[in-house]
Amino acid sequence: MTNRYAVVLAAGQGTRMKSKLYKVLHPVCGKPMVQHVVDQLNTLDLQELITVVGFGAEKVQDQLGEDSHYVIQEEQLGTGHAVLQADDILADKEGTTVVVCGDTPLLTGETLQKLLDHHDSENAKATILTAHAEDPHGYGRVIRGGNGQVERIVEQKDASEEEQAIQEINTGTYCFDNAMLFDALKNVSNDNVQGEYYLPDVIEILKGQGETISAYQTPEFSESLGVNDRVALSKAEKLMKKRINEQHMRNGVTLIDPEQTYIGPDVTIGQDVVIYPGCVLEGETIIENDALVGPHSTITNCHIGTETTINQSVAKDSRIGARVQIGPFAHIRPESSLGDDVKVGNFVEVKKAAFGDGSKASHLSYIGDAEVGSGVNIGCGTITVNYDGENKHLTTIEDDAFIGCNSNLIAPVTVGKGAYVAAGSTINQDVPSEALSIARSRQTNKEGYASKMKSTKKD
C-alpha cells in the first residue's frame, strides 16, 4: 500500500475570532477544532502527521501531544508557504500527502478515505476535495475539462460571469503525490496582490507539466465549512451536534428533544437509553443500555451502568454502577465510585468516595474522602468531616452500618460493620462493629424557664 502522510495547516492567528484563544483551539461540541481534524486523519493509517503551527504553537502542541509532529511557520505567507515548512520531514519520501486546514472540524475520516481512494483510482498527482454549493459566492470554483479532470481553480474575484455560475467549489482540502508536491512548492510565486504563496498554484504547475489533476466531490457540503469567526463557529457547533445526535438515535438511543441535547463526539451510549432535554454529556462518558438521564443533567467522563437513572444532577470523572438512582440535584464529584443499586438522593454531594452495593445517602448529605461499604444507610444531614485545615482524611463506614440523621463523622474515623450511630452525634473515635454510638449531650429540660425568659423581655 502507498505510504500516506498528512499536513494540518494550523498557523493562522484567527484575528476575526477576536479572541485570546488560538483559533484552531476553539471547541466544537466540547473538542478543539484541530483535535477533530487530527482524530479524523488518524483513522487513515498514516505514516506521518505534521501540524504547521505559528502563533500560540505551544498550546496546540499541548492539545495534540504526541499525535503529531510540529513545524513552525514564523511568518504567515500563505498556504503554500505553510506546507513548505514540512519540507525537511517529507520532501524525500514517496507516497501520498493529504493537506487539511485545522479549522475544518466537520470533515470526516470517511470522506478523507474516499478522497484518497479516488486519488489512487485516477492515478492522479493531485486531487481536490470539492463540494456542491447552492450559493458558491466567495468560494474558488473548480473548472473541469471534458474528461472530468480538473483544468484549474478560479477564485471568486477572478471568475468570469460564466465561471461564477459554477457550483462546484474548492473546499481547501487536497491530496498530492508527495514528491511532486514539494518540488512544485519550490516554484510557487508570491506575485499576487497579497504577496503570499498559495497552495492552489501547485495545481496549475502540475497541470502545466501534463500531470493528471482530479477532484472528488463530497455529498456533504457542510464538511467544507471553515471556521473563521464566531458566526461560523456557531454553525459548526449546530451541524456537529445534529450529526452526533442523529447517529446516536440511529443506534437506538431516545433523545426526547435533540435540539436541546448536547453530546460530545467521544461519548458512547448503549441501546434503549433515554435522554431528556437540557442534558450535557461530555468527554469520554460511557452510558450502558437502558439507563435514563433526566432533564438538565451534566455528565463528564463517567462510566454509567445499565438501568441507572440520573435526574437533574452533575457527575464528573466517576464510575457509577447498575440500577443506581441519582438525584434530583445531586453532585457526584471526581474520583467517586458507586456500586450497583446505590441511591444518592436530592442535595447529596459525593467527592472521592466509594459506595458499596445497595448503600444509600438519600438526602442533604456530604460524603467526601470516604469508603462506604455495602448495605449502608446514611441518614439525612450526615457529613464526613474530612478536612482539618491542612490535610484531607478518610472516613470508613463498613458494611450494613446505619448512620443516623444530622451526624458528623470527624475523619480519620471508622464505623464498624453493622454499627449504629445515633442521630445528632458527632463521632471522633472509631465505632466497633455491632455497637451503638451516641455522641451528644444528655437532654436537660428546665421547667418554666421559657416563662421567665418572656418576663425578662417585657421588663
C-alpha positions as CSV (number, residue, x, y, z in Angstrom):
1,M,0.0,0.0,0.0
2,T,1.2,3.5,-0.8
3,N,2.6,5.4,2.2
4,R,0.3,8.2,3.4
5,Y,1.2,11.4,5.1
6,A,-0.9,14.4,6.3
7,V,-0.2,18.1,6.8
8,V,-2.5,20.1,9.0
9,L,-2.5,23.9,8.5
10,A,-2.9,25.4,11.9
11,A,-0.7,28.5,11.9
12,G,-3.3,31.2,11.3
13,Q,-3.9,33.7,14.1
14,G,-7.6,33.9,13.5
15,T,-7.9,37.6,14.1
16,R,-11.6,37.5,13.0
17,M,-12.4,35.4,16.1
18,K,-11.5,38.4,18.2
19,S,-10.2,36.1,21.0
20,K,-7.2,35.4,23.2
21,L,-7.7,31.7,22.4
22,Y,-5.8,30.4,19.4
23,K,-8.3,29.9,16.6
24,V,-8.0,26.2,16.0
25,L,-8.3,25.6,19.7
26,H,-11.9,26.9,19.8
27,P,-14.1,24.0,20.7
28,V,-16.9,22.5,18.7
29,C,-19.1,20.2,20.8
30,G,-16.5,20.3,23.5
31,K,-13.5,19.4,21.5
32,P,-11.0,21.8,19.9
33,M,-11.4,22.2,16.1
34,V,-7.8,21.0,15.4
35,Q,-8.4,17.9,17.5
36,H,-11.4,17.0,15.5
37,V,-9.3,17.2,12.3
38,V,-6.4,15.2,13.7
39,D,-8.8,12.5,15.1
40,Q,-10.3,12.0,11.7
41,L,-6.9,11.9,10.0
42,N,-5.8,9.3,12.5
43,T,-8.4,6.9,11.0
44,L,-6.4,6.8,7.7
45,D,-3.4,4.7,8.8
46,L,-0.9,7.5,8.2
47,Q,2.9,7.1,8.4
48,E,3.4,10.7,9.4
49,L,1.2,13.6,10.5
50,I,2.7,17.1,10.6
51,T,0.9,20.1,12.1
52,V,2.1,23.5,10.9
53,V,1.8,26.0,13.8
54,G,2.6,29.6,14.4
55,F,1.3,32.0,17.0
56,G,0.3,30.0,20.1
57,A,2.3,26.9,18.9
58,E,2.9,25.6,22.4
59,K,-0.9,25.5,23.2
60,V,-1.6,23.5,20.0
61,Q,1.2,21.1,21.0
62,D,-0.2,20.7,24.5
63,Q,-3.6,19.8,23.0
64,L,-2.4,17.3,20.3
65,G,0.5,15.9,22.3
66,E,2.3,13.0,20.5
67,D,-0.5,12.7,17.9
68,S,1.6,14.9,15.6
69,H,5.0,16.3,14.7
70,Y,5.2,20.0,14.6
71,V,6.8,22.6,12.3
72,I,6.8,26.4,12.8
73,Q,5.6,28.9,10.2
74,E,7.1,32.0,11.7
75,E,5.6,34.4,9.1
76,Q,2.1,33.9,7.7
77,L,3.0,33.9,4.0
78,G,0.2,31.8,2.6
79,T,-0.9,28.2,2.5
80,G,1.8,27.1,0.0
81,H,4.4,28.6,2.3
82,A,2.8,26.8,5.3
83,V,3.0,23.4,3.6
84,L,6.6,24.1,2.6
85,Q,7.6,24.2,6.3
86,A,7.2,20.4,6.3
87,D,9.8,20.1,3.5
88,D,12.6,18.8,5.9
89,I,10.4,16.0,7.1
90,L,8.5,14.9,3.9
91,A,10.3,16.1,0.8
92,D,12.4,12.9,0.2
93,K,9.5,10.5,0.9
94,E,7.4,8.6,-1.7
95,G,3.7,8.4,-1.2
96,T,0.5,10.5,-0.9
97,T,0.1,13.6,1.3
98,V,-3.2,14.9,2.4
99,V,-3.4,18.6,3.2
100,V,-6.2,19.8,5.5
101,C,-6.9,23.0,7.3
102,G,-7.1,22.9,11.1
103,D,-10.3,25.0,11.2
104,T,-12.5,22.4,9.3
105,P,-13.9,20.4,12.2
106,L,-16.8,18.8,10.3
107,L,-14.5,17.0,7.8
108,T,-14.9,13.2,8.4
109,G,-12.4,10.3,8.1
110,E,-14.8,8.6,5.8
111,T,-14.7,11.5,3.3
112,L,-10.9,11.7,3.5
113,Q,-10.7,7.9,2.8
114,K,-12.9,8.3,-0.3
115,L,-10.7,11.2,-1.4
116,L,-7.6,9.0,-1.2
117,D,-9.3,6.1,-2.9
118,H,-10.4,8.3,-5.7
119,H,-6.9,9.8,-6.0
120,D,-5.4,6.3,-6.3
121,S,-8.0,5.0,-8.8
122,E,-7.5,8.0,-11.1
123,N,-3.7,7.7,-10.8
124,A,-3.7,11.4,-10.2
125,K,-0.8,13.5,-9.0
126,A,-3.2,15.9,-7.2
127,T,-6.8,15.5,-6.2
128,I,-9.0,18.3,-4.8
129,L,-11.9,17.7,-2.4
130,T,-14.8,19.7,-3.8
131,A,-18.4,20.2,-2.8
132,H,-21.6,21.4,-4.4
133,A,-22.7,24.8,-3.1
134,E,-26.2,26.2,-3.7
135,D,-24.6,29.6,-3.2
136,P,-21.0,29.4,-4.3
137,H,-20.3,33.1,-3.8
138,G,-16.9,33.7,-2.2
139,Y,-15.5,30.2,-3.0
140,G,-12.9,29.2,-5.5
141,R,-14.7,27.4,-8.5
142,V,-13.4,24.1,-9.8
143,I,-13.2,24.1,-13.6
144,R,-13.3,20.7,-15.2
145,G,-12.5,19.6,-18.7
146,G,-14.5,17.4,-21.0
147,N,-12.8,14.3,-19.5
148,G,-13.9,15.3,-16.0
149,Q,-10.4,16.1,-14.9
150,V,-9.6,19.5,-13.3
151,E,-8.4,22.2,-15.6
152,R,-7.9,24.9,-13.0
153,I,-9.3,26.6,-9.9
154,V,-10.6,30.1,-10.3
155,E,-11.1,32.4,-7.3
156,Q,-14.3,34.5,-7.0
157,K,-12.6,37.7,-7.8
158,D,-11.0,36.3,-11.0
159,A,-14.0,34.3,-12.3
160,S,-15.9,35.3,-15.4
161,E,-19.7,35.5,-15.3
162,E,-20.0,32.0,-16.7
163,E,-17.4,30.6,-14.2
164,Q,-19.2,32.3,-11.3
165,A,-22.3,30.2,-12.2
166,I,-20.4,27.0,-11.5
167,Q,-21.5,25.5,-8.2
168,E,-18.6,23.0,-7.6
169,I,-16.3,24.7,-5.1
170,N,-12.8,24.1,-3.7
171,T,-13.0,23.0,0.0
172,G,-9.3,23.7,0.6
173,T,-8.5,20.0,1.2
174,Y,-6.2,18.2,-1.2
175,C,-4.1,15.1,-1.7
176,F,-0.9,15.1,-3.7
177,D,1.9,12.9,-4.9
178,N,4.3,13.8,-2.1
179,A,7.5,14.2,-4.1
180,M,5.7,16.3,-6.8
181,L,4.1,18.5,-4.1
182,F,7.3,19.6,-2.6
183,D,9.0,20.0,-6.0
184,A,6.2,22.2,-7.2
185,L,6.1,24.3,-4.0
186,K,9.6,25.5,-4.7
187,N,8.3,27.0,-7.9
188,V,5.2,28.7,-6.5
189,S,5.4,32.5,-6.8
190,N,4.1,35.2,-4.5
191,D,3.4,37.6,-7.4
192,N,-0.1,38.5,-6.3
193,V,-1.9,41.2,-4.5
194,Q,-1.4,39.6,-1.1
195,G,2.3,38.8,-1.7
196,E,1.6,35.2,-0.5
197,Y,2.4,31.7,-1.7
198,Y,-0.8,29.9,-2.5
199,L,-1.2,26.1,-2.4
200,P,-3.7,26.0,-5.3
201,D,-0.9,27.3,-7.5
202,V,0.6,23.8,-7.2
203,I,-2.4,22.6,-9.3
204,E,-1.5,24.9,-12.2
205,I,2.2,23.9,-12.0
206,L,1.4,20.2,-12.1
207,K,-1.2,20.7,-14.8
208,G,1.4,22.6,-16.9
209,Q,3.7,19.6,-16.6
210,G,0.9,17.4,-18.1
211,E,0.1,15.6,-14.9
212,T,-3.4,14.3,-14.1
213,I,-5.4,16.5,-11.7
214,S,-8.6,15.0,-10.4
215,A,-11.4,16.0,-8.0
216,Y,-13.6,14.1,-5.6
217,Q,-16.9,15.8,-4.7
218,T,-18.2,15.1,-1.2
219,P,-22.0,14.8,-1.0
220,E,-22.0,16.7,2.3
221,F,-21.4,20.4,1.7
222,S,-21.3,21.0,5.4
223,E,-17.9,19.3,5.7
224,S,-16.4,22.1,3.8
225,L,-17.2,24.7,6.5
226,G,-14.1,26.6,7.6
227,V,-14.4,28.5,10.9
228,N,-13.0,32.0,10.7
229,D,-15.3,33.8,13.1
230,R,-17.8,33.2,15.9
231,V,-20.7,33.1,13.4
232,A,-19.1,30.2,11.6
233,L,-18.2,28.6,14.9
234,S,-21.9,28.5,15.9
235,K,-22.8,27.0,12.6
236,A,-20.2,24.3,13.1
237,E,-21.5,23.6,16.6
238,K,-25.1,23.2,15.4
239,L,-24.1,21.0,12.5
240,M,-21.8,18.8,14.6
241,K,-24.5,18.5,17.3
242,K,-27.1,17.4,14.8
243,R,-24.7,14.8,13.3
244,I,-23.8,13.4,16.6
245,N,-27.4,13.2,17.9
246,E,-28.7,11.6,14.7
247,Q,-26.0,8.9,14.9
248,H,-27.0,8.0,18.5
249,M,-30.7,7.9,17.6
250,R,-30.0,5.6,14.7
251,N,-28.1,3.4,17.1
252,G,-31.1,3.0,19.4
253,V,-30.9,6.0,21.8
254,T,-34.0,8.0,22.5
255,L,-33.4,11.8,22.6
256,I,-36.6,13.4,23.8
257,D,-35.6,16.7,22.2
258,P,-32.5,16.5,20.1
259,E,-32.4,20.3,19.7
260,Q,-31.8,20.7,23.4
261,T,-29.4,17.8,24.0
262,Y,-25.7,18.3,23.9
263,I,-23.5,15.2,23.4
264,G,-19.7,15.3,22.9
265,P,-18.1,13.4,20.0
266,D,-16.4,10.8,22.2
267,V,-19.4,9.8,24.2
268,T,-20.6,6.2,23.9
269,I,-24.3,5.4,24.6
270,G,-26.0,2.0,24.6
271,Q,-29.3,0.9,23.3
272,D,-32.6,2.0,24.8
273,V,-31.0,4.8,26.8
274,V,-33.4,7.7,27.2
275,I,-32.0,11.3,27.5
276,Y,-34.2,14.2,28.4
277,P,-33.8,17.8,27.2
278,G,-31.1,20.1,28.6
279,C,-28.6,17.3,29.2
280,V,-24.9,17.9,28.5
281,L,-22.8,14.7,28.1
282,E,-19.1,15.4,27.7
283,G,-15.7,13.8,27.4
284,E,-15.3,10.0,27.3
285,T,-18.5,9.3,29.0
286,I,-20.0,5.8,28.6
287,I,-23.7,5.1,29.3
288,E,-24.8,1.5,29.2
289,N,-28.1,0.1,28.0
290,D,-31.4,1.0,29.5
291,A,-30.2,4.0,31.5
292,L,-32.1,7.2,31.8
293,V,-30.6,10.7,32.1
294,G,-33.2,13.1,33.3
295,P,-33.6,16.8,32.4
296,H,-30.7,19.3,32.8
297,S,-28.1,16.8,33.9
298,T,-24.4,17.3,33.1
299,I,-22.2,14.2,32.9
300,T,-18.5,14.4,32.2
301,N,-16.0,11.5,31.8
302,C,-18.2,9.0,33.6
303,H,-19.0,5.3,33.2
304,I,-22.7,4.7,33.9
305,G,-24.1,1.2,34.3
306,T,-27.2,-0.3,32.9
307,E,-30.7,0.7,34.2
308,T,-29.2,3.6,36.2
309,T,-31.3,6.8,36.5
310,I,-29.7,10.3,36.9
311,N,-32.1,13.2,37.4
312,Q,-31.1,16.9,37.3
313,S,-27.7,16.2,38.6
314,V,-24.0,16.7,37.9
315,A,-21.5,13.8,37.7
316,K,-17.8,14.1,36.7
317,D,-14.8,11.7,36.4
318,S,-16.6,8.9,38.3
319,R,-17.8,5.3,37.9
320,I,-21.5,4.7,38.6
321,G,-22.8,1.1,38.7
322,A,-26.0,-0.5,37.5
323,R,-29.5,0.3,38.7
324,V,-28.2,3.4,40.6
325,Q,-30.6,6.2,41.5
326,I,-29.1,9.7,41.5
327,G,-30.8,13.0,42.2
328,P,-32.6,15.2,41.7
329,F,-29.9,17.9,42.4
330,A,-27.1,15.5,43.4
331,H,-23.4,16.2,42.7
332,I,-21.0,13.3,42.0
333,R,-17.6,14.9,42.1
334,P,-14.4,13.4,40.7
335,E,-12.9,10.0,41.7
336,S,-16.1,8.7,43.1
337,S,-17.2,5.1,42.6
338,L,-20.8,3.9,43.2
339,G,-21.6,0.2,43.2
340,D,-24.8,-1.4,42.0
341,D,-28.2,-0.5,43.4
342,V,-26.8,2.6,45.2
343,K,-29.0,5.6,45.9
344,V,-27.6,9.2,46.1
345,G,-30.6,11.4,46.6
346,N,-31.5,15.0,46.4
347,F,-28.9,17.6,47.5
348,V,-26.3,14.9,48.3
349,E,-22.7,15.7,47.4
350,V,-20.2,12.8,46.9
351,K,-16.5,13.5,46.5
352,K,-13.7,11.0,46.1
353,A,-15.8,8.4,47.8
354,A,-16.7,4.7,47.1
355,F,-20.1,3.3,47.9
356,G,-20.6,-0.5,48.0
357,D,-23.6,-2.2,46.5
358,G,-27.0,-1.2,47.9
359,S,-25.8,1.7,50.1
360,K,-27.9,4.8,50.4
361,A,-27.5,8.5,51.1
362,S,-31.0,9.7,50.3
363,H,-30.8,13.4,51.0
364,L,-28.9,16.5,52.2
365,S,-25.5,15.0,53.0
366,Y,-21.8,15.5,52.1
367,I,-19.8,12.3,51.8
368,G,-16.2,13.2,50.9
369,D,-13.0,11.1,51.1
370,A,-14.9,8.1,52.3
371,E,-15.1,4.3,51.9
372,V,-18.7,3.2,52.3
373,G,-19.4,-0.5,52.4
374,S,-22.4,-2.4,51.1
375,G,-25.9,-2.1,52.6
376,V,-25.1,1.1,54.5
377,N,-27.8,3.7,55.2
378,I,-26.6,7.3,55.7
379,G,-29.2,9.5,57.2
380,C,-30.2,13.0,56.2
381,G,-27.7,15.7,57.0
382,T,-24.7,13.5,57.6
383,I,-21.3,15.0,57.0
384,T,-17.9,13.3,56.7
385,V,-15.7,16.0,58.2
386,N,-12.7,15.3,56.0
387,Y,-10.6,18.4,56.2
388,D,-8.6,19.6,59.2
389,G,-7.5,22.9,57.6
390,E,-4.3,21.4,56.1
391,N,-5.0,17.8,55.1
392,K,-7.9,15.5,53.9
393,H,-8.6,12.4,55.9
394,L,-10.5,9.2,55.3
395,T,-13.8,8.1,56.7
396,T,-14.6,4.4,56.6
397,I,-18.1,3.1,57.1
398,E,-18.2,-0.7,57.0
399,D,-21.0,-3.0,55.6
400,D,-24.5,-2.7,57.0
401,A,-23.8,0.2,59.2
402,F,-26.6,2.8,60.0
403,I,-25.7,6.5,60.3
404,G,-28.5,8.5,62.0
405,C,-29.6,11.9,60.8
406,N,-27.5,15.0,61.3
407,S,-24.3,13.1,62.2
408,N,-20.8,14.4,61.9
409,L,-18.1,11.8,61.3
410,I,-14.8,13.5,62.0
411,A,-12.1,11.8,60.0
412,P,-10.0,9.8,60.3
413,V,-12.6,7.5,61.8
414,T,-14.1,4.1,61.2
415,V,-17.7,3.0,61.8
416,G,-17.6,-0.8,62.1
417,K,-19.7,-3.4,60.4
418,G,-23.4,-3.4,61.4
419,A,-22.8,-0.5,63.9
420,Y,-25.4,2.2,64.6
421,V,-24.6,6.0,65.0
422,A,-27.4,7.8,66.9
423,A,-29.0,10.8,65.3
424,G,-27.3,14.1,66.1
425,S,-24.0,12.5,67.1
426,T,-20.5,13.9,66.4
427,I,-18.2,10.9,66.1
428,N,-14.4,11.4,66.5
429,Q,-13.5,7.9,67.7
430,D,-13.9,4.6,66.0
431,V,-17.2,2.8,66.5
432,P,-16.8,-1.0,67.0
433,S,-18.8,-3.5,64.9
434,E,-22.4,-4.0,66.0
435,A,-22.1,-1.1,68.6
436,L,-24.5,1.8,69.1
437,S,-22.6,5.1,69.4
438,I,-24.3,8.1,71.0
439,A,-22.1,11.3,70.9
440,R,-24.3,14.1,72.1
441,S,-25.1,16.0,75.3
442,R,-27.8,14.5,77.5
443,Q,-31.1,16.4,77.1
444,T,-32.0,18.7,80.0
445,N,-35.4,20.2,80.5
446,K,-35.8,23.3,82.7
447,E,-39.4,23.5,83.7
448,G,-40.9,27.0,83.5
449,Y,-37.7,28.6,82.1
450,A,-39.4,29.8,79.0
451,S,-41.9,31.9,81.0
452,K,-39.0,33.6,82.9
453,M,-37.4,34.4,79.6
454,K,-40.5,36.1,78.3
455,S,-40.9,38.0,81.6
456,T,-37.4,39.4,81.3
457,K,-38.0,40.6,77.8
458,K,-41.1,42.6,78.9
459,D,-39.2,44.4,81.6
